[in-house]
Amino acid sequence: MSDATPLKIAVFPGDGIGVEVMEAARQVLAEAERRIGGFKCDYQDLPAGAFCYRDTGESLPKASVAEAAKADAILLGACGWPDIRLADGTEVRPQVELRFLFELYAGVRPIRFFPGTPPVLASQGQRPINFIIIRESTEGLFASRGSGPNPEVATETLVITRRTTERLMRFGFKLAGQRKTAGHPGVLTCVDKANIFSSMAFFRSIYDQVGLDFPEVGKDYSYVDAMSHNMVRKPWDFDVMVMENMFGDILSDLGAGLIGGMGMAPSADIGEEFAVFQPSHGTGPDIAGRGVANPIAMVLSGAMMYRHLGEKRQNPSLIAAAALIDSAVERYMANAGRLPQDLGGDAPTAEVTDLIIKALEDLSSQQAK
């Protein structure tokens, strides 16, 4: 792809605060694109979500999926609404549907504490918290979703396949190796329950087999219950960790709690061909429409999209734009004084967005000198 060929970005604005923070992220992304240059993104809004389901009977229309399949990346706002349910009583979750449709097996959840964030732990600040949870996103306990109980018993089947787990482990080892070259420890921790479940012992065995191809990456193991303990006790000890779907669902929320909450937690779901970028938080029905949602998780998810596309397309301008956005958020958090509501401040969404853009402009001007 030449720099002159626009990247097509499929956008699902989402529901509730998803729409609000998506608009904020689009502003930041556009400013980074303008400042760095060397690439062009064309955004196409597509319908999906709870209100789409209410109005049309489809939570993820086939036409939207078809257009998303043509895109270079998918930017997804939070979807769902408590009062809008599917026929089986569950909430509308097109984000889960996309994972299965596009085989997005690697859920990437960065957990990074930005100085300026009110600390959650008494010991916070002693060492930086900066690790990544890789959550398998298409199997595990989510594989049998929608099967439903009979009148007497409810069961779910945990599925671990060699094909998906090998791809997941290879992704994890590559990411840990990349982080090592950037100054991080370069250790991939396998999180499981291999002492109890044969499926988890199988998961661990594949980790060991794939790990032979990555001698430069450190190896470690943790049972999931011990990991939940140590993430609170010493979260700065971890670099990259890989785990089953449900374990990742739970521990990534714990990780978000360590860094100020879900409003600070970006994520990506990545497969061989497609990738979706979205905040980890929900649609915030209690604050939707008030203009007070924290846009940072969505902004950082956009930066993840730029970095992914830059690496995939070998375009250093996209990678530079991602780094600029990350640095702008870090600068805003360290110097703002005006924090979002979920971090104990009273800055509305628009002001937080403007302050991040101001930090981005300042950094860009400094780099140009």
JOPE-V948137 format. One line per field, one symbol per residue. phi: phi as a letter, one per 20 degrees, with the letter a starting at -180 (. if undefined). A space follows every 50 residues. Layout:
phi = ???
This chain:
phi = .ffeefeededdfnclfgffffffffffgffffffemnabdddcfcfaof ffffecncebggfffffffeefacddegcpbgedcfgeneffcfffgfff fdlefdedcfcceegofgfeefefofbfebcceddfdccmfefdgnfmee fdbdccdedcdfgfffffffgffffffffffeoegmcdeedbcffcdfff ffgfffgfffffecffefdbcbfffffffffefbffeddcccbfgfgfgf ffffffffdopffddeabdccfddbccbffeeelgfcgnemdffefffff fffffgffffffeldffffffffffgfffffgffcfmdefffdnecffgf fgfffffffffffffffff
